Amino acid sequence: QVQLVESGGGLVQTGGSLRLSCAASGRTFSDYAMGWFRQAPGKEREFVAAISRGGSRTSYSDSVKGRFTISRDNAKNTVYLQMNSLEPEDTAVYYCAGARLKLGVITNPSAYDYWGQGTQVTVSS
């Protein structure tokens, strides 16, 4: 199995930026399609962004498109989420997830096999 550890969360003002990282260990990272999800208090977990195993394909939710960028470095076993123009509505716990040997981009959380512990992002108004 793979272990996923997120980092980079924190408190930022509206309009600010953060870059989240998710480091993977335990298996061949390039075997995994990766995704970012988030969950705000009292809300269900929602899809944010996804990237294919080789990194050539990406997908974003409408709420973050144009502001967030997902990328990966398979040599470093890490997936990133660059978040710009942050808004209070982006406040949530952000989770990275891995889907083993899945093709393309995966937006359905039930298709993911492994999850990190989450990192808190708080955007103040």
N, C-alpha and C positions, 0 to 999 in steps of 0.2 A: 504494500500500500504506500501512499504518499502522505507526507505531513506538510501542511500548509500553514505558514505564519505570516500574518499581515502586520504591517507597520506603517507609520506616516500619518496617522490620524492626529487630530488636535482641534484647537479652537482657532477660528479665523473669522475675520469680519466679512460682511457682505461685499462681494466683488473680489475677494481674495482668491488665492490658489493654494492647493495642496497636491502633493503627489503621494499616492499610496503605493506600497510595494507588497508583494506576496512572494515569499521565498518558499520553494518546494524542496523537499528532500525525500529520499527513500526509493525512488524509481526514476525511470527515464522521463524527464520532464516533457520532452517532445512527443511523448505518447498521449499527452493530455490536452484536449481542448479546455480553455480556461474561461472563466467568467467572473464578473463582479456583480454582487447583489447588495441590496441595502434594506434595512428594516428600521422604521421610525416607531417611536412608542405608540402602541395602540393600533398599529397598522400591520398588514401582512408583508412578508418579505417580497421585494420586487426586483425584477431584472434591471440592471444598469447597463452593462456592456459585456461583450463576449469576443473572443479571438480564437481563430482556428489553430490547429497544432503547429503549423509552420509560420503562422503570423500573417499570412497573406489576406485573410478575410477577417473583417470585424463587423460588429453589429452594435447598435445603441438604442436605448429607449428614446422615445420622442422627447422626454423631459430633459435629457442631458445632451442630446445631439447638438454638435457645434460648440459645446463647452467642455466636454470630457473627451479624453483620448486614451484608449487602451493599447498597450503594446507589450511585447514580451522579448526577453533575451534568453534563448534556450541554452546558450553557453553558460549563463549565470543562474539558470533554473529559477528565473524570476519573471513575474508578470507585474505590470505597472498600471496605475490609473491616474493620469494627469487630470486634475480637476481645476478648471478656470472659471472665473465669473461666478463664484459660488453664491448661492442664495440661501436664506433661512430654511427654505423647503428642502434643501439638500441635507439637512441635519438628520443623521441616522447612524446606526452601526453598519459598517460596510464589511462584507464578507467576500473572500475569494473562494472559488470552487473549481474543482478539476473533474473532467469527464474523460475516463480512460478509453482510448482507441475509438473515439467518436469523430466522425468526419464533419467538416464545416464548423459553423458557429452554433452554439447551443444556447438557447434563450429560456428553455424550460428548466426550472430548478430541480424538478424530479429526475431529470436526466443526468445530474451530476452525482459522482460517486464519493467525492471527498470535499470537506469544507474546513476552512480555517476557523479560528475562534472569534474573529471580528475585531475591528478597530473603530473607535468612536470618532465621528466627525461632527463638530458643532459649528454652525455658522451663525454669528450674532448679527442682529439688525442694527 
